[in-house]
Amino acid sequence: MEYRLLGRSGLKVSNITLGTMTFGGSGAFAKVGSNDRELARSIINRSIEMGVNLIDTANMYSAGLSEEIVGGILNGTRPGDVLLSSKARMPIGNGPNDEGFSRYHLIRECEKSLRRLRTDVIDIYYMHEWDGLTPLEEMLEALDTLIRQGKIRYAGSSNFSGWHTMKSLAASKDHGYQRFVTQQIHYTLEAREAEYELLPIGVDQGLGALIWSPLAGGLLSGKYTREMQQQQGTRFSEGWNEPPIRDWNRLWNIVDVLSEIGKEKQVSAAQIAIAWLLTRPSVSSVVIGGRTLKQIEDNISASFVQLTAEEIQRLNEVSKLPLLYPYWHQNFFAKSRLAEADKVLLENN
C-alpha cells in the first residue's frame, strides 16, 4: 500500500480509503447497499489488514447508523493507527437548523458524530456541500474552534465549485483560520469535469483530493455492458441517480477500453479505473466501497496496479473532455507558459 501526503499537510493517508456509505442501509441509502454489522466488521478488518489507514463516513449516511457501526466495531481503538473522516452540512432532520454551515449546526453535529464514532477526535472533517446562506467566516471560525479544541484535526471541503473553494481559502488567510487541506470530490474516467477547476486548484493550493464514487456507481466496474438494457445489480437499477450519466455511448466506449486493458494485465476493469485515478495530479486517495467483501478486496488491490504510459494514453483519449471557454483559447495561445496547475487540463490537449 502506498501512503501519500494529504495536500500540504504532514498527514499521510493510504492511497485507498474505505468508504462506508453502504453500512447500515437505512432509508434511501438502502439503494446503495445495506451492509450489516457483521459484514461491516469483516470489511473494516480486511481493509486494515490490506494496508488501508483511512475510514470515511458522514453524519447523514443512514441517518448516523454508518457512524454508529464504525464506532461500534472500532470501540474506541485505532488498530493500525487508522484515521477517521466524517462530514456535516447535509439535512439530518426537518428543523430550521438541521442543515448548513452555521456554528450551531456544525459544532452540534461534530459532537454527535464523536459520540457515534466513540472517539475523542475526528481526523478529517469535511464540509459536505456548499451553503450559500451562511457567511463563510462563520463556518471557518467554527471549524477553527473545533480544531483548537482538539475535536477535529484537519478540515476539508466536498462538492464545492472552484470559486467556492478559492473564496474559502482566501477567507481563512484573511482571518488567520486553519485552512482546508483536502477536498473530497467526484472524479472518474466518465466524469472528468474536476479537471477544469478543482484539480488545478488542488495542485496550486495544496489540497489533496479524495475521490468519491470512482467507479461511477459500479458502471465502470466492467460487469456491465452496452448490450444490457438495465444495469441490474447497480444502484441505478435501484433508483439511485448519482452520478448522472449524460452520454451512455461514451461511457460504454470507456468501459470497452477498461476491459481490454484489464484483460491484458489480468486484473479487473475496476482496478484499471481506480489505478488511472491514482496517476492524476493532487489525488491523495480514492474512496472505495462495496456490497461484498470480494468487491472491497478487488478495489483495494488497485493500489498495486501500475499502468504504462501507453495504457494511460489510451484511457485519456477515450475519455477526453471538450475544452470549454476560456480553456480552448488558452490551449491555442498559452501553451508556452503553462503552470503545473494548468497542465492538469491542457497538457494532453
Backbone hydrogen bonds in HBPLUS format (Angstrom, degrees):
<---DONOR---> <-ACCEPTOR-->    atom                        ^
c    i                          cat <-CA-CA->   ^        H-A-AA   ^      H-
h    n   atom  resd res      DA  || num        DHA   H-A  angle D-A-AA Bond
n    s   type  num  typ     dist DA aas  dist angle  dist       angle   num
A0015-ASN N   A0002-GLU O   2.87 MM  13  5.77 148.3  1.97 166.7 163.5     1
A0004-ARG N   A0013-VAL O   2.78 MM   9  5.41 156.8  1.83 159.4 152.6     2
A0013-VAL N   A0004-ARG O   2.81 MM   9  5.41 161.2  1.85 152.8 151.5     3
A0006-LEU N   A0011-LEU O   2.78 MM   5  5.63 147.8  1.88 166.6 176.8     4
A0009-SER N   A0006-LEU O   3.10 MM   3  5.63 154.9  2.16 136.1 138.2     5
A0008-ARG N   A0206-GLY O   3.10 MM 198  5.04 134.1  2.31 141.8 129.0     6
A0286-VAL N   A0015-ASN O   2.96 MM 271  6.15 151.3  2.04 129.2 132.9     7
A0017-THR N   A0286-VAL O   2.87 MM 269  5.77 170.8  1.88 136.6 138.4     8
A0288-ILE N   A0017-THR O   2.86 MM 271  6.14 164.9  1.88 172.1 167.0     9
A0018-LEU N   A0054-LEU O   3.02 MM  36  6.38 161.2  2.05 166.4 163.3    10
A0056-ASP N   A0018-LEU O   2.80 MM  38  6.04 171.3  1.81 163.1 164.8    11
A0019-GLY N   A0288-ILE O   2.67 MM 269  5.38 167.8  1.68 163.6 159.5    12
A0020-THR N   A0056-ASP O   3.12 MM  36  6.20 132.4  2.36 156.3 168.0    13
A0023-PHE N   A0020-THR O   3.05 MM   3  5.31 161.0  2.08 110.1 116.2    14
A0035-ASN N   A0022-THR O   2.78 MM  13  5.73 150.7  1.86 147.4 153.8    15
A0024-GLY N   A0035-ASN O   2.94 MM  11  5.58 176.2  1.94 145.2 146.5    16
A0029-PHE N   A0026-SER O   3.25 MM   3  5.56 138.8  2.43 136.7 130.1    17
A0030-ALA N   A0027-GLY O   3.14 MM   3  5.89 168.1  2.15 120.2 124.0    18
A0031-LYS N   A0028-ALA O   3.12 MM   3  5.93 165.3  2.14 120.2 124.2    19
A0032-VAL N   A0029-PHE O   3.03 MM   3  5.33 147.4  2.14 105.3 114.5    20
A0033-GLY N   A0029-PHE O   3.19 MM   4  6.56 160.2  2.23 151.5 156.7    21
A0040-ALA N   A0036-ASP O   2.83 MM   4  6.00 163.2  1.86 157.1 163.0    22
A0041-ARG N   A0037-ARG O   2.88 MM   4  5.99 150.9  1.96 143.3 150.2    23
A0042-SER N   A0038-GLU O   3.18 MM   4  6.51 155.9  2.24 143.1 148.8    24
A0043-ILE N   A0039-LEU O   2.89 MM   4  6.18 156.5  1.94 153.3 160.2    25
A0044-ILE N   A0040-ALA O   2.90 MM   4  6.11 166.1  1.92 154.2 157.2    26
A0045-ASN N   A0041-ARG O   2.95 MM   4  6.06 170.0  1.96 151.6 154.9    27
A0046-ARG N   A0042-SER O   2.96 MM   4  5.98 160.4  2.00 144.2 150.1    28
A0047-SER N   A0043-ILE O   2.92 MM   4  5.98 156.5  1.98 146.0 153.0    29
A0048-ILE N   A0044-ILE O   3.02 MM   4  6.21 166.8  2.04 154.9 157.5    30
A0049-GLU N   A0045-ASN O   3.01 MM   4  6.14 154.1  2.07 141.6 149.5    31
A0050-MET N   A0046-ARG O   2.95 MM   4  6.19 140.9  2.10 143.7 153.4    32
A0050-MET N   A0047-SER O   3.13 MM   3  5.12 124.9  2.45  93.5 107.2    33
A0052-VAL N   A0047-SER O   2.99 MM   5  5.41 156.0  2.04 150.7 143.2    34
A0051-GLY N   A0048-ILE O   3.03 MM   3  5.11 158.0  2.08 103.9 110.6    35
A0083-LEU N   A0053-ASN O   2.64 MM  30  5.80 166.0  1.65 141.7 146.4    36
A0055-ILE N   A0083-LEU O   2.94 MM  28  6.22 160.9  1.98 150.6 154.2    37
A0085-SER N   A0055-ILE O   2.95 MM  30  6.29 154.7  2.01 159.1 160.0    38
A0057-THR N   A0085-SER O   2.86 MM  28  6.13 152.1  1.94 143.8 152.8    39
A0061-TYR N   A0058-ALA O   3.32 MM   3  5.52 151.0  2.41 104.5 112.1    40
A0059-ASN N   A0087-LYS O   3.31 MM  28  6.04 170.1  2.32 138.5 141.3    41
A0063-ALA N   A0060-MET O   3.08 MM   3  4.75 148.7  2.18 122.4 113.0    42
A0064-GLY N   A0061-TYR O   3.14 MM   3  5.67 132.5  2.38 111.3 121.2    43
A0066-SER N   A0061-TYR O   3.39 MM   5  5.67 172.0  2.40 145.3 144.7    44
A0065-LEU N   A0062-SER O   2.99 MM   3  5.22 165.0  2.02 113.6 117.3    45
A0068-GLU N   A0064-GLY O   3.06 MM   4  6.36 157.6  2.11 148.4 155.3    46
A0069-ILE N   A0065-LEU O   2.89 MM   4  6.13 156.3  1.94 153.2 158.6    47
A0070-VAL N   A0066-SER O   3.01 MM   4  6.29 168.6  2.03 155.0 157.7    48
A0071-GLY N   A0067-GLU O   2.83 MM   4  5.98 167.4  1.84 154.3 158.4    49
A0072-GLY N   A0068-GLU O   2.82 MM   4  5.93 153.1  1.89 144.6 152.2    50
A0073-ILE N   A0069-ILE O   2.98 MM   4  6.17 153.8  2.05 150.1 156.4    51
A0074-LEU N   A0070-VAL O   3.01 MM   4  6.22 170.7  2.02 157.6 159.8    52
A0075-ASN N   A0071-GLY O   2.68 MM   4  5.50 148.5  1.78 139.9 150.7    53
A0077-THR N   A0074-LEU O   2.94 MM   3  5.27 157.6  2.00 113.7 121.1    54
A0081-ASP N   A0078-ARG O   2.92 MM   3  5.06 131.4  2.16 145.0 136.5    55
A0082-VAL N   A0079-PRO O   3.23 MM   3  5.87 143.0  2.38 114.2 120.7    56
A0123-ASP N   A0084-LEU O   2.94 MM  39  5.40 120.8  2.30 140.3 156.8    57
A0124-ILE N   A0084-LEU O   3.20 MM  40  6.61 152.0  2.28 143.9 147.8    58
A0086-SER N   A0124-ILE O   3.02 MM  38  6.58 147.7  2.13 160.5 170.1    59
A0126-TYR N   A0086-SER O   2.86 MM  40  6.23 169.7  1.87 154.7 156.1    60
A0088-ALA N   A0126-TYR O   3.10 MM  38  6.58 147.5  2.21 165.5 174.4    61
A0128-HIS N   A0088-ALA O   2.94 MM  40  5.50 165.4  1.96 144.9 148.1    62
A0100-GLY N   A0089-ARG O   2.79 MM  11  4.62 168.3  1.81 137.0 137.2    63
A0092-ILE N   A0098-ASP O   3.01 MM   6  5.64 151.0  2.09 152.7 161.7    64
A0098-ASP N   A0095-GLY O   3.21 MM   3  5.14 159.8  2.25 114.8 112.2    65
A0106-LEU N   A0102-SER O   2.95 MM   4  6.16 177.7  1.95 167.0 166.5    66
A0107-ILE N   A0103-ARG O   3.10 MM   4  6.01 168.7  2.11 149.4 153.0    67
A0108-ARG N   A0104-TYR O   3.17 MM   4  6.10 158.5  2.22 141.6 148.3    68
A0109-GLU N   A0105-HIS O   2.89 MM   4  5.98 164.6  1.91 152.7 157.3    69
A0110-CYS N   A0106-LEU O   2.91 MM   4  5.99 154.0  1.97 146.3 153.6    70
A0111-GLU N   A0107-ILE O   3.10 MM   4  6.24 164.2  2.13 148.5 152.2    71
A0112-LYS N   A0108-ARG O   3.06 MM   4  6.34 149.6  2.16 144.1 152.8    72
A0113-SER N   A0109-GLU O   2.90 MM   4  6.08 160.0  1.94 147.7 153.0    73
A0114-LEU N   A0110-CYS O   2.93 MM   4  6.19 157.4  1.98 151.6 157.7    74
A0115-ARG N   A0111-GLU O   3.21 MM   4  6.43 153.1  2.29 139.4 145.6    75
A0116-ARG N   A0112-LYS O   2.99 MM   4  6.31 162.5  2.02 153.5 158.2    76
A0117-LEU N   A0113-SER O   2.83 MM   4  5.96 159.3  1.87 154.5 160.3    77
A0118-ARG N   A0114-LEU O   2.98 MM   4  5.92 112.2  2.45 132.5 147.6    78
A0119-THR N   A0114-LEU O   3.20 MM   5  5.47 165.3  2.22 150.7 154.9    79
A0118-ARG N   A0115-ARG O   3.20 MM   3  5.01 148.2  2.30  94.9 104.4    80
A0122-ILE N   A0151-LYS O   2.90 MM  29  6.26 160.8  1.93 144.5 146.3    81
A0153-ARG N   A0122-ILE O   3.00 MM  31  6.52 138.8  2.18 151.9 157.5    82
A0154-TYR N   A0123-ASP O   2.91 MM  31  6.01 131.0  2.15 133.7 148.6    83
A0125-TYR N   A0154-TYR O   2.90 MM  29  6.26 157.6  1.95 145.4 151.4    84
A0156-GLY N   A0125-TYR O   2.98 MM  31  6.13 147.3  2.09 142.6 140.1    85
A0127-MET N   A0156-GLY O   2.81 MM  29  6.25 153.6  1.88 146.9 152.6    86
A0158-SER N   A0127-MET O   2.88 MM  31  5.75 117.8  2.28 167.8 154.4    87
A0138-GLU N   A0135-PRO O   2.99 MM   3  5.46 133.4  2.22 109.2 120.9    88
A0139-MET N   A0135-PRO O   3.40 MM   4  6.88 157.3  2.46 151.2 156.5    89
A0140-LEU N   A0136-LEU O   2.87 MM   4  6.10 173.9  1.88 165.2 166.2    90
A0141-GLU N   A0137-GLU O   2.92 MM   4  5.86 153.5  1.99 138.8 146.2    91
A0142-ALA N   A0138-GLU O   3.06 MM   4  6.17 153.4  2.13 142.0 149.0    92
A0143-LEU N   A0139-MET O   3.01 MM   4  6.34 158.6  2.06 151.9 157.6    93
A0144-ASP N   A0140-LEU O   2.85 MM   4  6.00 155.6  1.91 144.2 151.8    94
A0145-THR N   A0141-GLU O   2.89 MM   4  6.07 151.0  1.97 143.1 150.6    95
A0146-LEU N   A0142-ALA O   3.01 MM   4  6.30 157.7  2.06 146.6 152.2    96
A0147-ILE N   A0143-LEU O   2.92 MM   4  6.20 151.7  2.00 148.8 156.5    97
A0148-ARG N   A0144-ASP O   2.96 MM   4  6.19 163.6  1.98 148.8 153.3    98
A0149-GLN N   A0145-THR O   2.87 MM   4  6.06 141.5  2.02 146.1 157.2    99
A0151-LYS N   A0146-LEU O   2.93 MM   5  5.28 147.7  2.03 165.6 164.0   100
A0152-ILE N   A0146-LEU O   3.38 MM   6  5.79 149.1  2.49 118.2 117.1   101
A0150-GLY N   A0147-ILE O   3.00 MM   3  5.10 151.3  2.09 102.3 111.5   102
A0181-VAL N   A0155-ALA O   3.09 MM  26  6.46 155.2  2.15 170.2 168.8   103
A0157-SER N   A0182-THR O   3.08 MM  25  6.59 148.1  2.19 149.4 150.3   104
A0184-GLN N   A0157-SER O   2.80 MM  27  6.33 156.5  1.85 151.3 156.5   105
A0165-THR N   A0161-SER O   3.05 MM   4  6.23 158.9  2.10 148.1 153.3   106
A0166-MET N   A0162-GLY O   3.01 MM   4  6.29 168.0  2.02 155.1 157.6   107
A0167-LYS N   A0163-TRP O   2.93 MM   4  5.92 156.3  1.98 142.5 149.4   108
A0168-SER N   A0164-HIS O   3.02 MM   4  6.20 152.3  2.10 143.1 150.4   109
A0169-LEU N   A0165-THR O   2.99 MM   4  6.32 160.1  2.03 152.5 157.6   110
A0170-ALA N   A0166-MET O   2.92 MM   4  6.08 157.2  1.97 147.6 153.8   111
A0171-ALA N   A0167-LYS O   2.97 MM   4  6.14 156.7  2.02 145.2 151.4   112
A0172-SER N   A0168-SER O   3.00 MM   4  6.24 155.3  2.07 148.2 154.9   113
A0173-LYS N   A0169-LEU O   3.11 MM   4  6.35 158.1  2.16 144.7 150.0   114
A0174-ASP N   A0170-ALA O   2.92 MM   4  6.15 161.3  1.95 150.7 156.1   115
A0175-HIS N   A0171-ALA O   3.10 MM   4  6.19 152.1  2.18 147.7 153.4   116
A0176-GLY N   A0172-SER O   2.88 MM   4  5.69 116.7  2.28 141.3 155.4   117
A0177-TYR N   A0172-SER O   2.95 MM   5  4.68 140.1  2.11 135.9 140.7   118
A0208-GLY N   A0181-VAL O   3.02 MM  27  6.43 158.8  2.06 145.4 138.9   119
A0183-GLN N   A0208-GLY O   3.13 MM  25  6.33 151.8  2.21 135.1 140.0   120
A0210-LEU N   A0183-GLN O   2.96 MM  27  6.26 157.7  2.01 142.3 148.3   121
A0185-ILE N   A0210-LEU O   2.85 MM  25  6.30 148.2  1.95 164.7 173.9   122
A0212-TRP N   A0185-ILE O   2.87 MM  27  5.93 160.4  1.91 140.6 147.2   123
A0188-THR N   A0191-ALA O   3.01 MM   3  4.88 168.4  2.03 124.6 128.4   124
A0195-GLU N   A0192-ARG O   2.98 MM   3  5.92 169.8  1.99 129.0 132.4   125
A0196-TYR N   A0193-GLU O   2.98 MM   3  5.73 164.8  2.00 123.8 128.1   126
A0199-LEU N   A0194-ALA O   2.85 MM   5  5.73 175.3  1.85 149.7 150.5   127
A0201-ILE N   A0197-GLU O   2.93 MM   4  6.09 155.1  2.00 152.7 160.2   128
A0202-GLY N   A0198-LEU O   2.92 MM   4  6.18 149.7  2.01 142.4 151.6   129
A0203-VAL N   A0199-LEU O   2.95 MM   4  6.29 154.6  2.01 154.7 159.9   130
A0204-ASP N   A0200-PRO O   2.92 MM   4  6.11 167.5  1.93 151.9 155.4   131
A0205-GLN N   A0201-ILE O   2.70 MM   4  5.59 163.9  1.73 154.9 159.2   132
A0206-GLY N   A0202-GLY O   2.92 MM   4  5.26 122.1  2.27 131.1 139.1   133
A0207-LEU N   A0202-GLY O   3.01 MM   5  4.32 147.6  2.12 117.1 126.1   134
A0209-ALA N   A0282-SER O   2.80 MM  73  5.91 176.8  1.80 157.8 158.9   135
A0284-SER N   A0209-ALA O   2.83 MM  75  5.39 153.0  1.90 135.8 145.0   136
A0285-SER N   A0209-ALA O   3.30 MM  76  6.74 163.7  2.33 150.4 152.1   137
A0211-ILE N   A0285-SER O   3.07 MM  74  6.57 150.4  2.16 143.5 152.0   138
A0287-VAL N   A0211-ILE O   2.81 MM  76  5.61 160.2  1.85 148.2 155.0   139
A0216-ALA N   A0213-SER O   3.16 MM   3  5.45 155.4  2.22 121.5 119.4   140
A0218-GLY N   A0215-LEU O   2.96 MM   3  5.00 127.6  2.24  98.9 113.9   141
A0220-LEU N   A0215-LEU O   2.97 MM   5  4.76 163.4  2.00 140.7 138.4   142
A0219-LEU N   A0216-ALA O   3.29 MM   3  5.45 167.3  2.31 109.4 110.8   143
A0221-SER N   A0218-GLY O   3.16 MM   3  5.26 160.9  2.20 110.7 112.7   144
A0228-MET N   A0225-THR O   3.13 MM   3  5.68 157.9  2.19 113.1 119.2   145
A0232-GLN N   A0230-GLN O   2.90 MM   2  5.61 132.8  2.13 106.0  92.0   146
A0234-THR N   A0231-GLN O   3.20 MM   3  5.98 152.1  2.28 142.7 143.4   147
A0238-GLU N   A0235-ARG O   3.10 MM   3  5.06 138.5  2.28  93.9 106.1   148
A0240-TRP N   A0235-ARG O   2.92 MM   5  5.28 157.1  1.98 153.8 146.5   149
A0239-GLY N   A0236-PHE O   3.04 MM   3  5.17 162.1  2.07 106.2 111.5   150
A0251-LEU N   A0247-ASP O   3.09 MM   4  6.42 156.5  2.14 147.6 154.6   151
A0252-TRP N   A0248-TRP O   3.02 MM   4  6.32 160.4  2.06 151.4 154.7   152
A0253-ASN N   A0249-ASN O   3.02 MM   4  6.28 146.5  2.13 144.0 153.5   153
A0254-ILE N   A0250-ARG O   3.04 MM   4  6.34 152.1  2.12 150.1 157.0   154
A0254-ILE N   A0251-LEU O   3.11 MM   3  5.19 119.0  2.50  95.9 110.5   155
A0255-VAL N   A0251-LEU O   2.94 MM   4  6.30 156.9  1.99 149.1 156.0   156
A0256-ASP N   A0252-TRP O   2.90 MM   4  6.07 151.5  1.98 142.3 149.4   157
A0257-VAL N   A0253-ASN O   3.30 MM   4  6.62 156.9  2.36 142.9 147.0   158
A0258-LEU N   A0254-ILE O   2.93 MM   4  6.23 162.3  1.96 155.1 160.8   159
A0259-SER N   A0255-VAL O   2.86 MM   4  6.04 161.8  1.89 153.4 157.7   160
A0260-GLU N   A0256-ASP O   2.97 MM   4  6.20 153.6  2.04 144.5 152.1   161
A0261-ILE N   A0257-VAL O   2.98 MM   4  6.18 170.8  1.99 156.6 158.0   162
A0262-GLY N   A0258-LEU O   2.88 MM   4  5.99 156.6  1.93 146.2 153.8   163
A0263-LYS N   A0259-SER O   2.94 MM   4  6.11 157.3  1.99 146.8 151.7   164
A0264-GLU N   A0260-GLU O   3.05 MM   4  6.31 156.5  2.11 145.9 152.7   165
A0265-LYS N   A0261-ILE O   2.96 MM   4  6.21 147.7  2.06 148.6 156.9   166
A0266-GLN N   A0262-GLY O   2.72 MM   4  5.63 111.2  2.19 137.3 155.4   167
A0267-VAL N   A0262-GLY O   2.92 MM   5  4.93 159.0  1.96 138.8 143.9   168
A0272-ILE N   A0268-SER O   3.29 MM   4  6.71 149.3  2.39 142.1 150.1   169
A0273-ALA N   A0269-ALA O   2.99 MM   4  6.32 157.4  2.04 153.4 159.1   170
A0274-ILE N   A0270-ALA O   3.05 MM   4  6.32 159.5  2.10 152.4 157.2   171
A0275-ALA N   A0271-GLN O   2.83 MM   4  5.90 157.6  1.88 144.8 152.1   172
A0276-TRP N   A0272-ILE O   2.96 MM   4  6.13 151.1  2.04 147.3 153.7   173
A0277-LEU N   A0273-ALA O   3.39 MM   4  6.67 157.0  2.44 138.0 143.1   174
A0278-LEU N   A0274-ILE O   3.13 MM   4  6.48 147.7  2.24 146.7 155.6   175
A0279-THR N   A0276-TRP O   2.97 MM   3  5.32 158.1  2.02 110.3 117.5   176
A0280-ARG N   A0277-LEU O   3.05 MM   3  5.40 162.7  2.08 113.1 118.7   177
A0283-VAL N   A0280-ARG O   3.39 MM   3  5.93 164.6  2.41 130.9 132.3   178
A0296-ILE N   A0292-THR O   3.25 MM   4  6.58 159.5  2.29 145.1 150.3   179
A0297-GLU N   A0293-LEU O   2.95 MM   4  6.21 165.0  1.97 155.9 159.1   180
A0298-ASP N   A0294-LYS O   2.97 MM   4  6.16 158.6  2.02 148.8 154.8   181
A0299-ASN N   A0295-GLN O   2.92 MM   4  6.13 164.4  1.95 153.7 157.6   182
A0300-ILE N   A0296-ILE O   2.93 MM   4  6.13 165.0  1.96 155.6 159.7   183
A0301-SER N   A0297-GLU O   3.09 MM   4  6.17 147.9  2.20 140.3 148.6   184
A0302-ALA N   A0299-ASN O   3.07 MM   3  5.48 155.9  2.13 108.2 115.7   185
A0303-SER N   A0300-ILE O   3.01 MM   3  5.92 167.2  2.02 125.1 128.7   186
A0304-PHE N   A0301-SER O   3.01 MM   3  5.68 161.4  2.05 117.9 123.1   187
A0305-VAL N   A0302-ALA O   3.12 MM   3  5.20 168.9  2.14 110.1 113.6   188
A0312-ILE N   A0308-THR O   2.99 MM   4  6.27 161.2  2.03 153.7 158.8   189
A0313-GLN N   A0309-ALA O   2.99 MM   4  6.16 154.4  2.06 143.4 150.4   190
A0314-ARG N   A0310-GLU O   3.07 MM   4  6.32 153.0  2.14 143.6 150.1   191
A0315-LEU N   A0311-GLU O   3.11 MM   4  6.40 158.0  2.16 148.0 153.3   192
A0316-ASN N   A0312-ILE O   2.84 MM   4  6.08 154.6  1.90 149.9 157.9   193
A0317-GLU N   A0313-GLN O   2.92 MM   4  6.06 159.5  1.96 151.1 155.7   194
A0318-VAL N   A0314-ARG O   3.24 MM   4  6.42 164.4  2.27 147.2 150.2   195
A0327-TYR N   A0324-LEU O   2.67 MM   3  5.54 118.4  2.04 131.9 143.4   196
A0328-TRP N   A0324-LEU O   3.18 MM   4  6.02 142.6  2.33 124.8 134.8   197
A0330-GLN N   A0326-PRO O   2.94 MM   4  6.24 156.5  1.99 152.3 159.4   198
A0331-ASN N   A0327-TYR O   2.80 MM   4  5.95 147.0  1.91 143.5 153.2   199
A0332-PHE N   A0328-TRP O   3.16 MM   4  6.38 138.8  2.34 135.0 144.0   200
A0332-PHE N   A0329-HIS O   3.17 MM   3  5.20 127.7  2.46  94.4 107.3   201
A0333-PHE N   A0329-HIS O   3.07 MM   4  6.31 159.9  2.11 150.8 155.7   202
A0334-ALA N   A0330-GLN O   2.70 MM   4  4.81 152.9  1.77 138.7 141.0   203
A0337-ARG N   A0334-ALA O   2.91 MM   3  5.52 164.0  1.94 123.7 129.1   204
A0342-ASP N   A0339-ALA O   3.05 MM   3  5.17 118.7  2.44  99.1 113.9   205
A0343-LYS N   A0339-ALA O   3.17 MM   4  6.50 146.6  2.29 149.1 158.3   206
A0344-VAL N   A0341-ALA O   3.34 MM   3  5.70 153.2  2.41 105.8 112.8   207
A0345-LEU N   A0342-ASP O   3.28 MM   3  6.14 141.2  2.44 120.5 125.4   208
A0346-LEU N   A0342-ASP O   3.12 MM   4  6.19 175.3  2.12 154.4 153.0   209
A0347-GLU N   A0343-LYS O   3.15 MM   4  4.45 156.7  2.21 113.0 116.7   210
A0349-ASN N   A0346-LEU O   3.25 MM   3  5.23 171.8  2.26 110.4 111.5   211
